Amino acid sequence: MVLSKPSFEQGPIRPPNEANSLLLRLTRNCPWNRCLFCPVYKTKDFSRRSMEEVKADVHHIAEDKEKIKEISRQEGYGGEINRAVVARVHAGFPELLPVAFWQYHGGETVFLQDGDSLQLPADQVAEILVLLKEKFPEISRITTYARSRTILRRSVEELKTLQQAGLDRIHVGMESGSDQVLAFMKKGVTGAQHLEAGQRVKEAGLSLSEYVLLGLGGQGMWRDHAQETAKVLNGIDPHFIRFRTLAIHSNTPLAEEVRKGNFKPLHDDEVIREQALLIDNIEGITSYIYSDHILNLLEEINGRLPEEKPRLKNTLDSYLNLPNRKRELFRLGRRAGYFRTLADMDNPSLKTAVESIYQEVKSGGYSIDDYIKQLLRRFI
Ligand code: SF4
């Protein structure tokens, strides 16, 4: 089958929890594009899309929705978008697939792309939000990425305008609250600016998701990374804290820093020690913590603060207190896709499967660390 392009433009990334959302592109790529660790837009220039282009996309999406309903009626499903209709679209009308998939998942959530939508004037973003709500009254949540520096160029009043027009949540790539780490990584923002931007988003009545990149301090700055990030999070009290774990892509400036010996990455166990210190330093906030990314070693670090902090800390300590071989076994099982939680190591069939890979790797003369690195390449 020859894949046709969708009738509207889409960018490359979205947060994992927006996997079922409609992706509507307001800008292309990232206006900063200098973070050492970030591979996403490195070879691409930033541009703002015109209002006419974005509005035309909204109209195309509405037309696609009607075409899909018609296909459903022709297939005898009375306009319902079910699996069979999605399969029919996939086979015969691939250009309609993004909208069919969105409709199949309820058609209620939208993510505005790319890396920093608030680059557009607030009144323009508001106009798009209103149009979206007009065309699709069933929409219940619209979210976007924005950089802290860009948020600081918007007043609370402007952010409130966006909230009233239909924006629900801003996802901010905080990565770290440590000025040392932020400067080294060329993030172009300070901890104080992250703090002020986060507080401003909340003051405007918007929901806020802050992304923290575990491992970003490396061997030299891990303590500062953990402690200063916790400090900034304590000052913001975001609705969500989402952990990610650093993966060093070969085509990033950070890979070059590693080659030159200027950045020494953390081992998995050290990342967990850093995460434990960070959570230890979190005080007085009510955020919900998520570890919803495949690269996080312990994806069970999910829970509401403050009541679940002891459980989260316990889980991290339990991992750190495991004997060396058991930690290796868990890491191997997690990276090979067998284990999701520490408790999975008590499942006899999963344990036997991972033990057998472990023995095979060892008897082949390989190190478990090297084997795990190979496994991780699938996700980078
Ligand atoms: S601001 Fe975000 S998208 Fe832009 S380079 Fe940095 S991490 Fe990548």
Boltz pocket constraint, residues with backbone or C-beta under 6 A from the ligand:
constraints:
  - pocket:
      binder: B
      contacts: [[A, 30], [A, 31], [A, 32], [A, 33], [A, 34], [A, 35], [A, 38], [A, 39], [A, 40], [A, 41], [A, 115], [A, 147], [A, 173], [A, 187]]
      max_distance: 6.0
